Amino acid sequence: MNGRSLREREILSIVTRLEHRRQEIMNRLHHFVWLSCEDRECRFPLTRLRMFPELPYTGHTEYFSTGNIELVFVALLPIGQVLRFLDGTCGPPPAVLSTLRTRLEDISMLTAYPDLEQAGFKQSIADYAGVHPKQLVVANGFIPLLESALRTLRLKRCLLPVPAFVEYRRSLARAGVEIEPHILSPDSNFRYDIHVLVHGGHDAVLLANPQNPSGVLTTRDILLQFVSECAERNITVLLDEAFIDYAPLNSLTLDVEQFANLIVFRSVTKFHGIPGLRVAHAVANEAIARALNETLPPWPITTLASCAVASALSDQPFAERTRLHNDRRRARLRAGLDALGIHAYPSAANFLLLHLPEGISADRFWSHMIVEHHMVLRDCSNYEALPSRHLRMAVRTAEENDKLVGAVAQLLPFCQRSQWA
Ligand SMILES: Cc1ncc(COP(=O)(O)O)c(C=O)c1O
């Protein structure tokens, strides 16, 4: 046991407690639920499982060969009883599935190469975002777009406000860009202090609106002022708007022509619930968009994915319904947690970042929510500069959210009695 982290000891103790259910577990292993996480560090590789010879499933570890830490727990729970507060419930819009089915009846979807210029698809996105197709760059996800921007603009030193989506750091490192972390304070709700962010020896800033993991929104006015100050200092603003569809009036996509130092990245995966299709776009002034398009490999997305995404973007009633439900549910969830003494930051996205009361360990809270209540929250221990006692949870259906608040209400007194450090 010595030398193991708190998390490792915790896992071991929980799994050992479940030893008496060994046969049941073995019988159900082929049903395991795969809980993917957006961050690769959440995964719990096979090699680390082997560090636990005490585990009841020793010899069966091949079942976990692609597993992550959540998988270890979930495999031990009755199927269908696990509530994943890792991601929301909004998508996909019904049109996505019907489009995929209908389009597949046309074999050329598979036999022909996609349109090299992606003209029709770009027009659909342009209509959705209110921009010109020539201002668009389309690729198979945010990361290829970001890396194309880093390569094209030959950025040298990037200010990175943290905590932030962990892939930012990896992309910057891969592109050989020097990273200058800038720590945001939970005491100010992780607010971007735009006057501070413009100072320093950096030639780029990478930020998100709304932020991940806090969901905190910076208003359009403030960001415009920031981009303008950056323009005066030759600083490029790389703005990740992956969650902006929840607060679309704050998007800066309509401002790119005015600012040659601004690239806005948009995602369809979050709001429309289709991460498996791998499509994202960036908006920049025409000259930058052209340069970015030239550095991307040809045919970055499939015809089938582009048809499905186009149908998702044209579903206006879905977008309105999603925003309305999300706003109401998030407000109710936040109020419910607040009544229990759990602080959640003011989020504009489809998730909340919780700050647990003093004396409660996020690790233990997280694992007890899984084992006792069959609910998986997002472990936040791999977010750079995020103080301890934070967990993130998605906004799900009203019923599921109420269940979560009920579970937290039960768990809290237990945590407090047990004096978790
Ligand atoms: C802040 C943020 N930006 C970008 C992405 C990636 O988006 P996409 O699926 O469009 O590549 C994620 C994924 O979790 C994210 O959290």
The ligand as a Gaussian input file, in Angstrom:
#p B3LYP/6-31G(d) Opt

LIG

0 1
 C      -13.348000      23.890000     -24.017000
 C      -13.347000      22.831000     -25.080000
 N      -12.965000      23.154000     -26.324000
 C      -12.924000      22.239000     -27.315000
 C      -13.283000      20.939000     -27.085000
 C      -13.209000      19.933000     -28.219000
 O      -14.289000      20.137000     -29.044000
 P      -14.502000      19.288000     -30.385000
 O      -15.271000      18.080000     -30.011000
 O      -15.279000      20.221000     -31.237000
 O      -13.188000      18.955000     -30.956000
 C      -13.664000      20.551000     -25.819000
 C      -14.001000      19.153000     -25.545000
 O      -14.318000      18.740000     -24.488000
 C      -13.706000      21.521000     -24.778000
 O      -14.075000      21.202000     -23.544000

